[in-house]
């Protein structure tokens, strides 16, 4: 009986890679992250022997990136993911949904690595591909990607861009939600206040915080109200308006007592006491 012909390098790669890939993508599978990274690294020379721009190498690099992401080792994984996407883009074998998903994964990893300019680039690409008809996302999910872009712009110190981006996003979110008093607007309005504050426009920051306070009050959401009163109090203190700062912090104490939540009462009273101490030390 004739023996089977030897497997080609591509066939040997496919055979070894398939089991590793299936394990990583099996939600119910348990595996050691370090052992999986070692197995994938051991397969790297075979993938590289198939070509520096081969689809096999791109597949391996991407799976290494995914495993490092699962291990919360984004500094190690991000360069691998970036190279994998570059190869696949050059090969032109990505569907619009692939592009949305892979750019988004890279953007998220870059955020974890605090590589904010890289995050902005890939989240923007993800948002563009998410608008393609093949990438089925809800309006809220698309807004969520754009909110992350605004966050990355802020963290990158690009405050003017972040402010302009978030202003447009707020308008689109209000139109999309069909209401100016949707709880999902709270974080975005807060981001706008932070953008304005970092640009030194404290009056604009105060206006956004007042808008957020009104939203929290309309929703009877003590969490939003207490946080916003705190930020307004800090702004007032920084502006030298001690009376206003004290009034805002006292409002927090009153709300906490009305809620009956002992932790909130202790927190708000501690904040008021800290303000008093700061005033006395000045």
N, C-alpha and C positions, 0 to 999 in steps of 0.2 A: 504494500500500500504506500502510495507516494505521500510524503509529509507535506503539511500545509506550507505554503510559501511564507517567508518571514514577513513580519509586519513592517510597513514603511515607518519612518519617523513620525509622520503625521498621524498614522493609525495608532502608533504606540502612545502618542500624546493624547489622542482622543479617548483611548481606552482608560488611561490613568486619570485624566482630567474629569471624565464624566462622573465617576463615583465621588470625587471631592466636591464638584459643583452641586451634585444632587444632595449631598449631605448638608452643605452650607445653606441651600435654599429650602430645605425641608424644615418647616416651622416646628415639627415635632421632634426633630433630631437633636440629640445631645452630643456635643463634641468639645474637645479641648481647643480653645482658641490658639494657644501657643503651639500645640501639636499640628493643628491645621495649617498655621502659618509656616511651620517647618516643612510640612509635606508639599505645600505649594512652592516654597523656595527651592526645594529639591527638584521640582519639575521645571524650574525656570531655564536651566541650560538647554533642555530639549526644546522648549518653546523658542528660545533664542536661535537655536540651530535652524529653525524653519524660516528665519528671516526677521530682521529688526522691525519690519512693518507688516508682519504676518498676522492674520486674524487669530491664530492660536496664541500668539504672544499677547495680543490685546485682550483675549478672553482670560488668560491667566492673570495679567496685571489687574484687570477689573475685579476678579475674584479675590485677589490679595487685598485690594482696596476695601472690598466689602467686609472681609474678615477683620482687617484692622479697625474699620469703623465699628463693628460689633464689639471689638475689644477696647473701644474708646481710645484708640491710638491713632488719632487723626493726623498727627504730625508725620507719622511713618507712612500712612496710607494715602494721603492726599497726592503726593507726587506720582504715585503709581496710577491712581485713578485718572489724573490729568493726562498722563502719557497714553493710557488705554483709550481714552476718548479721542485723543489726537489721532491715534492710529485708525480707529474705527471711522472717524470723520473723513480721513484721507481715503479709506477704502470705500466710503459712501455706502455702507451697509446698515445704516440706522434708519428706523422708521421715525416719524414725528413723535410717537409716544416714547420710543427709546430716547430720543434727544431730550424731551421734557424730563423724563425720569433721571437720566444720567447727569444732566446739568444740575438738576435739583439736588441730587445726592452729593455732587461735588460742592455745590453752594453750601449745603448744610455742614459738610465736613470742614470746609474753609472757615465757617463761622466758629466751629469748635476749636480750630487751630488759631483763631483770631487773625486769619489772613483775610482781612475785610475787603480789600480791593478785588481779590480773587473771588470772594463770595459774591460781591456785587455783579461781577462779570457773568458768573454762571447762573445766579438767580435771575438775572435779566434775560439770559438766553432761555432759561426754563420757562419764564413767564411768556416769552414770545412763542415758544413751541406749544405751550399750554393753550394758546388761542387757536391752534390748528384743530380742525374738526376731528382728527383722529385721537386727540388727547382729550378724553371726556372728563372734565373737571367741573365742579359746581362754581357758580359765581363767587361764593364765599371762599372756596379753595384758591381761586385765582387772586382774590383780594389778599388772602393770607400770604401768598408768595410776594406780592408787592409790599406788604407790610414788613416782611423780612428784609427786603431790599432797603426800605427806609431805615430800618434798624442798623443794617450794615453800613449805610452811608453815614449815619450818626457816629457809629463806633470808629469809622475810618477818619473822623474829624472833618468830614465834608458836610458841615452843618447847613450851609446855604442850599446845597443840592437836596439834602434830606428834607428841609423845610418845604421847598418847592414840590418835591415828590409827594410828601405827605399831605400837602394842601389838596393836590389833585386827587389823591387817594381818598381823602375824607369826602370830597364832593361825590366821587364815584360810589363810595360805600353808602352814603346817605341815599343816593338815587337807587342803588341796588337793593338796600334794605327797605326802602319806602318809608323811612322814618328818621327824624332827627333825635329820637329818644330810644334808640336800640342799644342795649348793653354792649354789643360788640363794637360800638364806637368809642367806648371809654379808653381803651388802650391807645388807640390811634390819636385821640385828642391829647392824651397825656404825652405821647411822643412829640407832637407838635409843640407842646409847651416846653419840653426838654430841648428841642431844636432851637427855639427862640431864645431860651435862657442861655444856651452855649454861645449864641451869636451876640450876647450882651443886650438883647432887646427884652428887658424884664417886663416892660409894660405889655408887650405882645404875649409873653409867657403867662402873665397874670390874666389876660383876656381868655386864653385857652383854658386855663385852670378854672376860671369862673364858669366857662361853658361846660366843663366836665363836672363841676359841682352841681350845676343846675340839672345835668343829666342824672347824676346819682340821686339827687333829691326827687326828681320825677319818677325814678324807678324804685324809690324807697330802699336803696342799696347802701347800707351803712358802710360797707367796705370801701366803696368808691368815695363816699362823702368824707369819711375819716381820713383817708389817704390824701384826698385833695385839700382838705382843710389844713393838714400838716404841711403840704407843699406851699400853700398860700401863706401860712404862718412863717415858714422859713424865708420866703420872699420878703414879707413885711419886716421881719427882723433884720435881714440884710440891708433893706432900704432905710433902716433906722426908725421905723414906725413901731415902737415897742407896744403902744396901746392896741394897735390893730393885731399884732402878733399874739398878744395875751388874749384878746377877745376870741380869736380863731382857735387857739389852743383850749380855751375854756369851753367853747362850743363842742370840741371833741370830748371833753370830760363829761359834759351834760348828755351827749348822745350815748356814750358808753354806759353811764349810769342808768339811762332809760332802757337800755337793752338788757340790763341785768347780767351781762357777761363779765365775770370777775377778771378774766385775763385782759379784756379790753379796758376795764376800769383801771387796772394796775398800769397798763401801758400808757394810757392817755395821761394819767396823773403823774407818771414818771417823766413824760415829755414836758408837761407843764412845769414840773419842779426843775427840770434841766434849764428851761427858759428862764425861770426866776434866778437860778444860780448864775447864768450867763449875764443877766441884767445887773446883778449885784456886783459881779466881778469887773464890770466895765467902768 
